[in-house]
Amino acid sequence: MTLLVLLTTLTAMVFILLGKVVELAGLAYRFQSSSIRKRRVLSHFFSGQKSTFYEFKNHPQTMARMNS
């Protein structure tokens, strides 16, 4: 039981950190349906979770950011 709690906590921390990285890279706007860009709409956890299953490499905007 303790191991399960530890793994869940570590996974949540990884999602939060990944979500912060996605936000700093400017890629978090792909996951939100509203056009508000002055403040963060989605949580870091949600952005990190969604980014694990999303392929950024196929999008022209992402390639332009990576090449610059």
Long-range contacts (C-beta under 8 A, 24 or more apart in sequence): 12-45, 14-48, 15-44, 15-45, 15-48, 15-49, 15-52, 16-44, 16-45, 16-48, 17-44, 17-48, 18-47, 18-48, 18-51, 18-52, 19-43, 19-44, 19-45, 19-46, 19-47, 19-48, 19-49, 19-51, 20-44, 20-48, 21-48, 22-47, 22-48, 22-51, 23-47, 25-65, 26-65, 27-51, 27-56, 27-62, 27-65, 30-54, 30-59
